[in-house]
Amino acid sequence: MSDGASLPVPPDPARPASPPGRRVRVAVLISGRGSNMAALLRAAADPAYPAAVALVLSNRADAAGLEVARAAGIPTELVESRAFGRDRAGFEAAMQAALDRHGIGLVALAGFMRVLTAGFVERWRDRLVNIHPSLLPAFPGLDTHARALAAGVRLHGCTVHLVRAGVDDGPILAQAAVPVLDDDTEATLAARVLAQEHRLYPAALAWLAAGRVRVEGGVARVAAAAGAGALANPSPAGPLPALPPIPTRPGEP
């Protein structure tokens, strides 16, 4: 992202903007290592950041991110999804009770590997945000990096979006793109995208917490500096490289 003109979006009274001197209390939901959670913790350590991570909640007892949160002094809660079996309503009611206990105003999904019901999503409408490792609407769901390589796309990346009931669906807040290189593997491409996730998610959450997001007709308008320039891959700049000669068959001129 680079400096540019700001988009003049009026504040939305439905957004959880922080009153002066107060920060929005955020819960981060994880199922694993929580690397994006850690990026949010680093950002929120700045008192000027408009959101405070007040809870890290996991549906798995073995989620490594729980220990990371505890080491940072962040309250944690465990609501094990497997204990509820197919009772999704019961599982989400237990999660909601934990969110209520901690006075949560925004929920950030960070590798939370559960599909949420339409009822839970609607309850947190425009206060529930997710990061996905692709340039949505391309490659929703799992295995995004492998699918990007198989499709031969030249640009890949990540998306922060407000959550709707569909899989990886909802108004897009921000995206970051990276080039896909000829020698990329799934691991190298994932690492390049992850570095952008750790930059993009804290910024997008800050805009949401500060009341800089307005949803109009299913599209999110963000009062933030617009990106400048373009990313092309391969680069169209400069002279064309010399190509190897085309081999000929015997007898051809």
N, C-alpha and C positions, 0 to 999 in steps of 0.2 A: 504494500500500500504506500502511496505517496501523497504529498500534500496537493490539495486542489480546492475547488470551490465547495463551500458547504451547501447542503441541500436544506432549504428553509422549511422544516417540518414543524408545525405547532405541537406543543406537548399534548399528549393524550391523557385526559383525566382518569382513564381506566387503567393506565400503566402504573406500576408500583414505584413511581419516582420517589427518591428519598427526600423527606423534609430536610431543611437546612440543619446540618450537624448530625444527621442520622443516616445510617446506611441500611440498604435493603438486606434482610437476612435470607441467605441462600442455602438450600440443601443441594448437595451434589450426590447423585445416585450412581453407584458403580457396581460392577460384577467381577472385576479383575484387578490389574495392577494400578489402574487409575493414573496414567501419565497425564491425561488432560486435567484430571482433578488436581494433580500437583501443580500444573501450570496456573490453574485458577487460584490455588493457595498462595503461590508466589505473588500473583498480581494483587490479591486481597490483603497481603501483608502491608501494603502501602495505605496509610490512613486516608489518603486522598481518593482511593478507589471507591466508587459509589456502592459497592456490595461487600458484605461480610459473609464469609463461609461459616455458617452457624451449625452445620450438621453435615456429616458424610454418612450416608445410609447404603448398605449393601444387602443384596438378596443371597449372598454366599458367605459362609463363615471363613472360607479360605481365600477371600479376596485380599491380595497383598496391599491394596490401597488403604485398607482399614488401619494397618499398622503405620503407614505413612501419615495418615490423618492424626492418629493418636500421638505420634512423635511431634507433630506440629501443634499439639494442644487443642485439636478440634474435636468436639463431641462426636461420637459415632453411635450408630444404631444398626442392629442386625435383625432383618426380617426375612427369614429363610423361606424362599418360595417353595422349596420342595416339601416343607412341612405342611403346606396347604393343598398339595396335590393339584387337582383340577379346580379347586375353589379360588378362582381368580378374584372374585368379589371380596372374599375373606382376606386374601393376601393384600389387596389394595386398601382395604379398610384398616388393616394393621399398619401399613405404610402411612396412610393419612393420619392415623392417631399419632404416629411419631412426628410427622411434620407439624401437626397442631401443637404438640408438647413443646416444640422448639420455636414456635412463632415464625414459621417460614413464610416468606413472601414470594420467592422465586425458586423454581426447581430446575437444576441443570443436569441433564443426562450425560454421563461421561463413560461410555462403554457399559451401559446398563443393558444386559442381554435378556430383557423381558419385553414382550409386546404388551403395551398398556391398553386397557379397555377404553372404549369411546366415552364411557361415563367419567373415568378418572381424567382423561385428556380434556374433556369439556369443563370439568370442575376447575382445571388449571389453565383454561384457555388464555393464550397470550402471556402466560406466566411460566410456561414449560418450554424449555429450549434444549436443543440437541445439536451435537456435531457429528457429521457423517463423512467418511473418507472417500468422497467422490464429488464431482461437480454435478449435483442434482439438477435436473431430474435424471441424469444418466447414472446407471448402476446403483439403484436402491438395493437394500438388502446386504447380504454377506459377500465375502470374497471379492471385494471391489477392485483390488489391485490386480489380481489374476485375470479378472474379466476385462479390465482396461487393457492389459497387455494382449490378451487374446483378440480383442476387437481392433487392435492396431491404432488406437487413438494417439494423437501427438501431444495432447495436453490432458492432464489429470489434476486432481486436487482435492479440496475439502469444502464443506458447506456447513454453515451454522444456520439453523432454521427454527422457527417456532413449530411446536408439535401439533399435528392433527391426527385423526384416528387412523389414516392410512399409514402403511409402512414407509418410513423416511419421507413423510409428506408434510407440507406446511409452508407458510410464507418464509422466504429466504431473507436472512439478515445480512449475510456476508459470505463471500467465497474467495478462495485463494487457489491459484493455478500454478502447476509446475510442469516443466517439459518432461516428456517420456523419452528416454534415451535408447538408442539402438541396442546397447548392451545391458539394459535394465533387467533385473530379476524382480520377482515379487517383493523380495526383502529390500532391495535398494530403492525401489519405487515407494514402498511403504515408509521407509525412513525419511525420504525427501518430503513426502506429504505430511508426515507426523510433525516435522519441524514447523510447517506452516500451521498445523492445527494448534500448536502451543502458542503461536502468535495471535491467531485469529480469534480463538474462543474467548480469551480474557477481554479482548477489545469489544466483541459483540455483546458479551454479558454486561460490560460496563455501559454500553449504549442503552441496553434494555433497562438496567437498574436506574439509570439517570433519567428515564422518561423520554429518550430520544427516538423511540420507535413508535410508529403509528401504522396500523393495518387498515388499508382501504381497498375494498373489493378483492380481498384475498391476497393482496400484495403488501409487503412491508416496506414502508418508507423510513429511512434512517437519516437523522440529522447528524451527519458526520462528513468529514472530508472525502470528496470523491477521488477514486483512483485515477491516475493519469498514465498515459502511454498504453502500450499493448504488448502482449507476449505472443510471439509466433515461433513455431517449431516445426521444421527447421527454419532458421532465420532467412528471410528474403533479402537481407542486406548484403552488400558486397557482390563481387563478381561470381559468376557461376564457376564451381570447381571443374577442372578437367575430368572428363569421363574416360574410362578405359575403352580402347577400341572394341568394336563388336566383332567377335570371332566369325570367320567365314568358313564355309564348308569347302572341301577340295573341289576344284573346278570352277568355283565362283570367282569373278573378277575382283 
